[in-house]
Amino acid sequence: MAIRQPIITVVGHVDHGKTTILDAIRSTAVASKEAGGITQKISFTSFPFAYLKEKCKDLLDSFKIKLEIPGFLFIDTPGHAAFTNLRKRGGALADMAILVIDINEGIMPQTEESIEILKANKIPFIVALNKIDSIAGWKKMSDNLKEDIEMQAAFTKKHFEDKFYRLLGSLSNYGFDSELFYRINDFTKQIALVPCSGKKGEGINELLVMLAGLSQRFLKGRLEVGKEAKGTVLEVKKDRDVLYLESILYDGHLKVNDTIVIGGLEKPFVTKIRALFEALPLAKGFKNVQNVSAAAGIRMQVPEAQQALPGMPFVCMKDIKSASEEVQKEITEAVKTDKEGIIVKADSLGSLEALLYLLKKNKIKIARAGIGDITKIDVMSATANLKEKPLDAIVLGFNVSISEEAKTEEKIKLLANEVIYKLIEDFEAWRVEKAKEIERGTLAELTMPCKIKVLKYVFRQSKPAIFGVKVEGGFLMKDVQLINENGETVDRVKNIQSQKKSVEKSKKGEEVAISMPNITYGRQVREGEVLYSNVNETEFKKLKESKKLLNSDEITILQEIASIKRKEKSTWGI
């Protein structure tokens, strides 16, 4: 039975060199075979057997690897780990992964994210220790990486080994036993580390050979091509006013006029392939074909292309009903939600599944999950949480935009980010602040600590006096009574104006105009004078008990108010 190309995904932290390594893999062969380099950036790269054999012949011989695989199909992932989660029936789309780690920086947050998703999907991987050329004193002395490492100057080799063993220790914290690729005796027990430079091309051939050897040893049974065509839609692309489904065919054979079933969040849809294009080797565009076999990067022209969502599975089966049930079952398994919780959106099914996995790992419940930008409908769904579950009144978006219409609802928090770990960090920080805000609501009946400074701007001297102030700390609230530094009652704040509009409160750093009905500016208050909110003794004690709900400014102001009050009564607030 024919075997297909292994599908390889390249993941890692932003700026650690994923794209550089893929470019080096492409240009390794392009330089000798095709003048002009890469002509088009697409979502996948086919790296055929012929290029692999030619470029890596000596290394293949030294590792005693007899090539049987027809090459590789690399998925060009964006700068986040969720594309590791591109799905196929029964698991992840990728057969193997290259985890790119900058040898100087080591494991970073997105590296951790990648490791989590690789482990969750049980995807075998090798580590590309990138940027060895940036190690102090590093020089390329040989085309053989092992020899090159051993021939480095003593101080350079020491720098390399220090960084290498530090990384070895970090990987062991995640439960991995890893070693330099040429020191490994049993690849079933250890993760292979391949030092390399995507920029200079060092170690790239060794990386390809390791992938070839490991693919043939561990993936053979999984690479047999089945009878039924199965694939995953990567994205909907427009070219000269024609919509195409840029996809990965990971099993079977597909031809023009085949009927396929494509999954949807609510229900699948049936369509027919009008035109078919296969990706040329080394990301050099597409060619029009009548049929194609797995594994391949393809473009399909179908009448209902606008209905397709990124990451959705598709199948070509004679029995339409069975095909529909199969793709929908896969989506149901990928998107499991709770009866209550937050609303989440992502750019593709794989991204969404990765986000759900990491949120649930953090014990965060999800009520509704979808694909695409955050819209007014998502905001309306989150509004249901405002009264009973205010900490769930939020919409999280991973690698998506927020529509202008959605932004109009101020009561619902909208958070979007291109990095999952940052999105979750921001969400958890918001929850802490929101919980504090809710607790502060219990202090609503109390006079909160506030400090203002009287400015020289006078709009009216009396009846009422209207003048400018700057909020030095806390919040200046409408109707609050103020005292001066001697503890004397000044008057209450009748109104607050900011930019000619009345407001209920003003925060630290803001300059506003206030009106006070029973004083004359220049007598009871003067330019440069500092005023405080008149916190009474009972309120002071309650605020002291709720100290954790106050910020550092408010605590300082409260202490200043206590000092003023104790000039008259030494035991005030004690």
N, C-alpha and C positions, 0 to 999 in steps of 0.2 A: 504493500500500500504506500502511496506517495506521502511524503512528509512535507510540511510547510515551513516557511521561515519562522523562527522564534520572534515574538514581538517583545521589543525591549523598550522600557521607558527610562528616561534620565531625570533624576530628581535630586533635590538638595536645597540648601539655603540660598537666598537671593545673593547674587554677585560672587558665588563660589565657583562659577565657570561652567554651568550646564551647557549653555549655548556654544561657548568656546570649544568645548570638547566635541560637541556634535559637528561644529564647523570643521574641526580638525579631522574628524572621521570622514567627512565628505571630501574635503580638499586633499586628503591623503591619496585618494584615487583620482579625483578630478584633475589634479596637477599633472598627472602622467597621461590621462586618457582624454580629457576634454579641456581645450583652451577656453579661457573666458570665465572659468569658475562657475559658481552657482547662479542660475538665472532667476530662480523664483523661490521664495520662502513659503513652504507649505507645512501642513501639520504632521507630516511623516517623511521618513527617508528610507527608501529601499536601498540596501547595500548587498548586491548580489554575490553569489559564490565566486564568480570569476575574479572580481576585485579583491575579495578576501584571500583567495589562493595566491594571487600574484604578489600582493603587498606583504603577506605574512608567511611566505613559503618556508624560509629558514627557521622561524620560530615554531611553525607547525611541525616541522621535522624534529626540532630539538625536544619538543614536548610529546612527540610521537602521537600526534593527532591526525587521524585520517578524516578529512572533511566529508561529511554526509549531508549536512544541512544545506539548503539552497541559498543561504545568506541570512541576512537579518532585516527586520522591519523595525526601525526606530520611530518611536512616537516623540515628537517635539513637544514637550510639556511647557506650559507657561511657568511663571516664577513662583509657583506654589505647589505644595505636595498633593493637592487633592486630585490631580489628574492621574496619579498612581491608581486612583480608584475608578478609572474608566472600566465599565463592566462588560462582561460577557456572561452568558448563561452558566451559572455554577461558580462564579468567582470573578477575579479581576481580569481585565483584558490583557495586561502585561504578563508574559511568561517569566521574564526576568527583569531586573532593574540594575542600573548603575547609580549608586549613591555617590554624588560628588561632594567632597569635603575639601575645603581650603586647608592645606597642611599647616598653614600659619595660624588660622583662626580656630580650627578644630570644630567640635560639634556646637552648632548654634540653634536657636529656637526652631527654625524651619527644618533643620536637620532632624531634630527630635520629632517633629511633626511627620516627616517622611518615614522615619524608623517606625513610628507608631502604626502608620497605615500599611507599611510593608509587612510588619508582623501580623496585623489584623487580617490581611489578605493572604498570608503565608507565601509571599513572593520571594523566591531566592534572589540574592543580589550580591554584587561585588562592589568594593569601594574604590573609587578613583580619587587618589590623594593628589589633588590638583595644585598647581602653582609651585612646583618644586624649583622652577627657574628663579623664583624670588627669594630662595634661601641664600643667605650671604655667601658669596664666593662660588656659587654653583656654575659649573661649566659643562657643556655637552662635549664629552670626549669619545663617545662610542655610540654606534647605532643599537647596541645591545644594552637595555636598561640595567640589567644586573651588573654588567661590567662597568657601566657609567657610574652607578652608585658607589661601587667599590673603588673606583679610580679618583674620586673626589679628594681634594686636599683634606688633611686631618681635621682642621677646625670646621670645614663645611660639613664633613661627614658627621661630626659630633652634633652640629646644629640639626642636621637631618634626623639623627637617631633620637635626640631629645624630643623633637616634635612628634616623631613616629611613635615612640613609646608612651608619650603622654596621651596620644590618640588611642593607642591600644588599650590603655587603662580606662579611658572614657567609654569605649565600646564594650568593655567587660562589664561596666555598670548597667548596661542594657541586656546583659546575658549573652553576649557574643564572644566567642573565642576567635580571634582574628590573627592573621600573620601575613608577612610579605608573600606574594604569590609564588615566588620560586622556592620558598622554604616549606611549603605545605605538602604533607604526605597524603593526607586524607581530606579531600574537599567536602566530604559529607559532614565533617565535624568543625571545620574552620572557615571563616569568611576570608576571601582573598582580598588583599590590599595591593593596589597597583599604583605606585607613585607615577605622576605624569605631569605634563604641561600642555594644556590645550593650546596655549599661545605659541609655543615652540614646536609642538608635535611630538615631544618625547613621551614614550610610554604608551602611545595610542595603539600601536600595533600589538603590544603586549595585552592591552585591554581587550582588543578584538579577539585575540587568541584565547584568552581566559573565557570570554563569552562563548566562543565556539566549543571549547572543550567541555565546559560545564553544561551547555545546552545539550550536547550529544550524550553526555553521561546521565543527566538527570531528567531531561525533558522528552526523550524520544517517544515514549508512549503517549504523551500529550500532544505531539505534533502531527499525528496522522490526520489526513484530510478526510472529513466525513462527506456524506452524500448531500446533506441539506445545507444550503447557504445560510450563514449566520454572521451578523456584523453589528457594529455600533456606529451611530451617527456622531461625528465629532462636532460639526457645526454646519449651519446653513450659510452658503456663500453666494454672492451675486457677482456675475461676470457678464458684462455687456447686456445688462437687463434680463439675464437668464439666471434663475435660482438653481443652485446645485446642492446636493447633500454630500459634503465631504465626509467620508466614512472610512472605517477599517473593516475589511472583510476578513474575519479570523477563522472561518471554517467553510468548507464546501466550494461550490462553483456557482457563478452568477452570469446571466446573459441578458442581452437586450430583449425586452418584451416579457421578462419574468414578472410575475405578480409577487409583491412583497408586503408583509405586515410590519408596520412601524409602531412601536409603543408610544403611549401618551400617559400623562399623569392621571387622567380620568378614564380614558378608553383608547384602544389602539385604532389605527386607520389602515385601510387597504389601498395600495396604489400600484402602478405599473411602471417599469423602467423604460423610458423613452430613448435615453442615450446613456452610454457607459464610457467612462474614461479611467485609465489606469495610470498611476504615478510612475514616471520614468525613474530610473536609478539616480541616486544622489541628488534628489530634490530638484530635478531639472524640468519640472512641469508635468504635463499629462499627455497621453496619446489616446485617440479614439479607438475603442475596441468593441468587438461583438460579444466577447465573453472574457471572464477573468477567474482565476483560482486563488484560493487562500494560500498564504496570508498576503494581503495587498492593501495599499492605500488607493482609494477610488473616489471618483465623483460620479454621482448618479443624477440624471435629470428626470424628475418625476412631476406629474401635474400638481400634486398636493404638497409640494416642498415647503410652502409657508406654514403648514401645520406641524412640521417636525420640530422637535426640541433637542438641543445638544445633549449628548450622552445617552440618547434613547436606543434601545436594542431594535434590530430588525431581523426578520427571518423570511426565507423563501421555502414554503412547504405546500404540498398539493392540497392538504386539508386546511382551509382558511380558519376554520373554527379552532382547531388544535394549535395553529400558529398564533392566533390571537390570545388564547389562554396561556401559551408559553411566554410570550413577551410581557403580558400583563402580570403574570405571576412573578416574573423577575423584578418588575417595578415595585410590586407590593412588598417583596422581600427587602428591597433596597430602601424604601421610604416607609418606615414604621414610625407612627406618631402616637402620642398619648392623648388621653381625654381632655387634658388641660395643659397649659404651658404657653411658651412664647411662639411667635410666628417667625419662620426663617425662609429665606430665598437664596438661591445660588444660580450660577450661570449654566450648570449642566447637571445631569443625573449623577454622574460620578462625584462632582464637587459637592452636591447636596448630600450624598450618602456619607462622604468623608466628614462634612460638617456635623451631620446628625451623630455620627459615631463619636466624634470628639466632644460634642456637647453632652451626650449621654454619659460618656466617661467622666465628665465633670458633674454628673448627677443633675443635669438641667433638662427639664421636661419640655417637649415640643408639641404644641397643639395642632399646628398646620405647617406644612412644608411645600414649597413650590419652586419652579424654575422661571427665571426671568427677573426683570427689574422690579424694585419695590414700587407698588402702585397704591392708589387710594383704597382699593379693595382690601389690601393687606392691612392698611391702617385701620379700616373699619373693623376688621376681624380682631385686631389688637385692642380696640376700644372696649370690647366686651370684658376685658380684664381690669379696667380702670377702678371699679368700685370694690370688687371682691379680692382681686389679685393684682394690686398695683405694681408689684415687682415683675409681673409678666406683661405689663403694658408697653411692649417694645417689639420692634421688627428688626431682625438681624439680616444683613445682606452680604453674601460672600461673592466677591468679584462681579458685583452688579451695580447699577446706578439707581438713584432715587429720583422718581418722577417729580416734576414741579408741583403737581396736584397733591402728591402725598405729603410734601413738605408743609402744606398749609395747616395741617392738624398739629398744633403745638403741644397738646397734652400727651401725645404718643412719641416716645423716643425712637428715633431711626438711626441705626448704626450700620455703616457699610465699610468693608475693608477688603483688600486683595490678599491679605494674609490671615489664615484661619486663627493662628495662635494670638495674633494682635486683636482680632475681632472678639475672641473669647475673653481676652484680658480686659478690653474696653467695656465689654458687657458686664463682667464681674465687678469692675470698678464703679460702673454706673449703679449697679444693684446696691453696693455698699453706701454710696451717696444717697440713693433713693430711700433706702431703709432709714438712714439718719434723718432725711427730710420728713419722712412719715412720722418718726418718733418726735421730731421737733414740733409737729402739728399738735402734740399733746401739751406743748408749752404756749399755744396760741393765745391763751387768756392772760399770760404774764407779760409784763413790760420787759422787753429784751434789751440787753446792754447796747448802747449806741453812743458814739462820740462825734461831735461836729465842731468845725471851726467857722466862726463868723467872718465873712468876706467884706470887702469894701463896697460891693455893689448894692446900692439902695434904690429900690423902685418906688417905695412909699415909706414915709417915716413912722406913721401911726394910723390907727383905726381902719384897717389893720396895718401893722408894720410889715412891709414886704422887702426882703433882702436876700442876698446870696450867701450860701454856706457850702462848705466842702465836707463830705462824710469821711471822717478819719478812720472809722472802724465800725463794725456791726452794720445793722440796717436802720436807717431813719424811717420811722413809720408815721403815717398820718395819725393825728389825734394824740400822739405821745406827749407827755409833760416833760419839760426840760428843767434842769438845775444848772447853776454855775459852779465854778471851782470852790466856792465858799459854802456850797450846800444850799444856797438860797433858791427858792422856786422862781423860775422866770415866767413861763407861760406854756400853753399847749400849742402844738403845731396844728393849725387849722387846715392848711393845704400845702401840698408840695407840687411844684411845677418843674418839668424837665423839657427843655426845648419847646416851651410854650404850651405844653400839654400837662394836664393834671395826672399825677401818678399816686399810687397807694404807698409805695416805698422807694427808697433809694439806697444803693449799696456803696461800699467803700470805694473811694477814689472819684466818685461822681460829684459834680458841682451842680446844685439845684437852687431854685428860689423857694423860700418858705414864707408863709404868712402867719403872723401871731397877732390876735385881736386886742390884747390888753396891755401892750407895751409900746414904748417909743424908742426907735433906733437911735442910738447915741446916748440914751440914759440907762435903761435896764440892760441893753446889749450894745457892745461896741466892736469895731473891727479888730480882728485878731483874737477875740475872746473864745474860749473853749467851753462848750456846753455838753451836758450828759443827759441821758434819759433818766427819769426819776424812778429808779427801782426801789420799791419799799422793802422792808426787812423780811416779810413773809416770802415775797417773790425772790429775794436774794437767796434765801435758804433752799427754796425749790430748785432754783437754777444751779446752785452749788451741788445739789444731789444729782442733777442731770448734766454734770460737767462734760461728760463724754459726747453730748450732743452739740456742744459749743465749739466754735473754732478758736484758734489760739488768740486772735484779735479780741474776740468777745470775752474770753477768760481774763485777758489783761485789762480790758475796760471795766469788767466787773470788779476786779481788784482795786482799780482806781476809784470807782464809785464807793466801795467799802471804806477806803481811806478818807474820802471826803465826809462820809456820814459819821465816821468815828471821831471826827474833830469835835462833834457835839456830844456823841454818846460812844464812849470807848468800847462798850460791849456790843455795839450794833452788829447784827448778823452772826454773832458767835453763839 
